[in-house]
């Protein structure tokens, strides 16, 4: 089987719903034991139950990605669960308040950056020791097309996702000789609960720019993540893969 993950341990953040849930289900179906991490432990446990009902291995962990202590505890527990950490998918994120920059508050900016960018930093930093010790790892950071193009009324979100792309490229270079591959995935509009944080006008604006003429699906994103999380992704690092229905301009 290509992209086989049998015996591997994966951590997925923001995994209680949306893209994180889809990725968790996909990785578990490929044989990985998945630590389903979310601020909402009940949501994480629901995903764990779905994985276990299909014969997979999963563990629900509470994690607040903007809190280094919370991240450290969850990563340590996930690593100790099966004495290894092979994969981390950093998916947790928020859209933030929809408003032009002159209406954004300090709190609006700080919260979005703390979760979307600093959260990825916290998780990558916490995961590296276990990966470096075994000279193996796959890191997949979920960015966004907004990080390449910038969406109006989403300044903090767009800036945070641009930072995720740059962080991924930097970490990829730092770990290139350690058999650790670090890549980003930039979806366009995917039909998930995060869209509930946006106005209908924002969703229509983003969808209108997709040549395929529709939003993407969670499963389509999970398929790309699956390859990037697998041993088959052995000479691909420091890249940003668009899941955009043709929208991407570079």
C-alpha positions in Angstrom: 0.0 0.0 0.0 1.3 3.4 -0.9 1.4 6.0 1.8 1.2 3.3 4.4 1.4 4.6 8.0 1.2 1.4 9.9 3.0 1.6 13.2 3.4 5.4 13.2 2.1 7.9 15.7 0.4 11.1 14.5 -0.6 14.3 16.3 -3.4 16.4 14.6 -4.4 19.7 16.2 -7.8 21.3 15.8 -8.9 17.8 15.1 -12.3 17.8 16.7 -14.0 19.0 13.5 -13.5 20.2 9.9 -10.2 19.6 8.2 -8.5 18.3 11.4 -11.2 15.6 11.7 -10.9 14.6 8.1 -7.2 14.3 8.4 -7.4 12.3 11.6 -9.8 9.8 9.9 -7.6 9.5 6.8 -4.4 9.0 8.7 -6.0 6.4 11.0 -7.4 4.5 8.0 -3.8 4.3 6.6 -2.7 2.7 9.8 -1.5 5.5 12.0 -2.3 5.8 15.7 -3.7 9.3 16.0 -3.6 11.7 18.9 -6.7 13.8 18.3 -5.9 17.2 19.9 -8.5 19.9 20.3 -9.4 22.6 22.8 -12.8 20.9 22.9 -12.1 17.5 24.4 -15.6 16.3 23.8 -15.2 17.0 20.1 -11.9 15.2 20.1 -13.4 12.2 21.9 -16.2 12.0 19.2 -13.5 11.7 16.5 -11.6 9.1 18.6 -14.8 7.1 18.8 -15.3 7.3 15.1 -11.7 6.0 14.5 -12.1 3.2 17.0 -15.4 2.1 15.5 -13.4 1.3 12.3 -10.7 -0.6 14.2 -8.2 2.2 14.4 -6.2 3.5 17.3 -6.8 7.0 18.7 -6.3 9.1 21.8 -8.2 12.3 22.7 -6.1 15.1 24.1 -7.0 18.6 25.2 -4.7 21.2 23.7 -4.7 25.0 23.6 -2.1 25.7 20.8 -1.5 29.3 21.9 -0.3 28.0 25.4 3.2 26.5 25.3 2.6 24.6 28.5 -0.6 23.0 27.2 1.1 22.1 23.9 4.0 20.6 25.8 1.8 18.4 28.0 -0.2 17.1 25.0 2.9 16.4 22.9 4.6 14.6 25.8 1.5 12.5 26.3 1.1 11.7 22.6 4.8 10.7 22.4 4.7 8.6 25.5 1.5 6.8 24.4 3.4 4.6 21.9 6.9 5.9 22.6 7.3 7.7 19.3 6.1 10.7 17.3 6.3 10.4 13.6 3.8 13.0 12.2 2.3 16.3 13.4 -0.3 18.1 11.4 -0.8 21.6 12.7 -4.4 22.5 11.7 -5.8 24.4 14.6 -6.9 27.9 13.6 -9.5 30.7 13.6 -10.7 33.0 10.9 -10.8 36.1 13.2 -13.2 39.0 13.0 -14.2 40.1 9.6 -13.5 43.9 9.4 -11.1 46.3 7.6 -7.9 47.0 9.4 -9.0 50.3 10.8 -11.8 48.6 12.7 -9.6 45.8 14.1 -8.7 45.9 17.7 -5.4 44.9 19.4 -7.3 41.9 20.8 -8.6 40.8 17.3 -5.0 40.9 15.9 -3.4 39.2 19.0 -5.8 36.3 19.2 -5.6 35.4 15.5 -1.8 35.5 15.5 -1.5 33.7 18.8 -3.6 30.7 17.5 -2.8 30.6 13.8 0.9 31.4 13.9 2.3 31.2 17.4 0.3 28.0 17.8 2.2 26.4 14.9 5.5 27.6 16.3 4.6 26.1 19.7 3.7 22.7 18.3 6.6 22.4 15.9 9.1 23.3 18.7 7.5 20.8 21.0 7.5 18.0 18.4 11.1 18.4 17.2 13.0 16.6 20.1 11.1 13.3 19.5 11.6 13.5 15.8 15.3 14.5 16.0 16.0 11.6 18.4 14.7 9.1 15.9 16.0 10.9 12.8 12.5 10.8 11.3 9.5 13.1 11.1 6.8 14.6 8.9 5.4 18.0 9.7 2.4 19.3 7.8 1.2 22.9 8.5 -2.2 24.0 7.3 -1.9 27.5 5.9 -4.3 29.1 3.4 -4.5 30.7 0.0 -5.1 33.9 2.0 -1.5 33.7 3.1 -0.4 34.0 -0.5 -2.9 36.5 -1.9 -4.3 38.3 1.1 -8.1 38.5 1.6 -9.8 41.8 2.3 -11.2 42.3 5.8 -9.0 39.4 7.0 -5.7 41.1 7.6 -4.7 39.2 10.7 -5.8 35.8 9.2 -3.9 36.5 5.9 -0.8 37.6 7.7 -0.8 34.6 10.1 -1.1 32.2 7.2 1.7 33.9 5.3 3.7 33.4 8.4 2.9 29.7 8.5 4.2 29.2 5.0 7.5 31.0 5.8 7.8 29.1 9.1 7.4 25.8 7.2 10.1 26.7 4.7 12.5 27.8 7.5 12.0 24.7 9.6 12.4 22.5 6.5 15.9 23.9 5.9 16.8 23.5 9.6 15.8 19.8 9.5 16.7 18.8 5.9 19.5 16.5 6.8 17.5 14.8 9.7 15.1 12.9 7.5 12.4 15.3 8.6 10.1 16.8 5.9 8.2 20.0 6.6 5.6 21.2 4.2 2.6 23.5 4.2 -0.9 23.0 2.6 -2.8 26.1 1.4 -6.5 25.3 0.9 -8.9 27.8 -0.6 -12.5 27.9 0.7 -13.3 24.5 2.3 -16.8 23.8 3.5 -16.1 23.5 7.3 -17.5 25.1 10.4 -14.8 27.9 10.3 -16.9 29.4 7.5 -19.5 30.2 10.1 -17.1 32.9 11.4 -17.3 34.7 8.1 -19.9 36.8 6.4 -21.8 35.4 3.4 -20.2 38.1 1.3 -16.7 36.9 2.3 -17.5 33.3 1.4 -19.1 34.4 -2.0 -16.0 36.6 -2.7 -13.6 33.7 -2.2 -15.7 31.1 -4.0 -16.1 33.4 -7.0 -12.4 33.3 -7.5 -12.1 29.5 -7.8 -11.9 28.3 -11.4 -13.5 25.0 -10.5 -16.6 27.0 -9.4 -17.1 25.4 -6.0 -15.7 25.1 -2.5 -13.3 22.3 -1.7 -14.0 19.3 0.5 -12.3 18.2 3.7 -11.5 14.9 2.0 -9.6 16.6 -0.8 -7.4 18.4 1.7 -6.8 15.2 3.7 -5.6 13.4 0.6 -2.8 15.9 0.1 -1.9 15.9 3.8 -1.8 12.1 3.7 1.0 12.0 1.1 3.0 14.8 2.9 2.7 12.8 6.2 3.9 9.5 4.7 7.3 7.9 4.2 6.8 8.3 0.5 7.2 12.0 0.9 11.0 11.6 1.3 12.4 14.2 -1.1 9.7 16.8 -0.8 10.3 19.5 1.9 9.9 23.2 2.3 7.0 23.3 -0.2 3.5 24.8 -0.1 0.9 22.6 -1.8 -2.2 24.5 -2.9 -5.6 22.8 -2.7 -7.4 25.6 -4.5 -9.4 24.4 -7.5 -7.1 26.3 -9.7 -7.3 29.6 -7.8 -3.6 29.9 -6.8 -1.7 32.6 -8.7 1.8 31.5 -7.6 
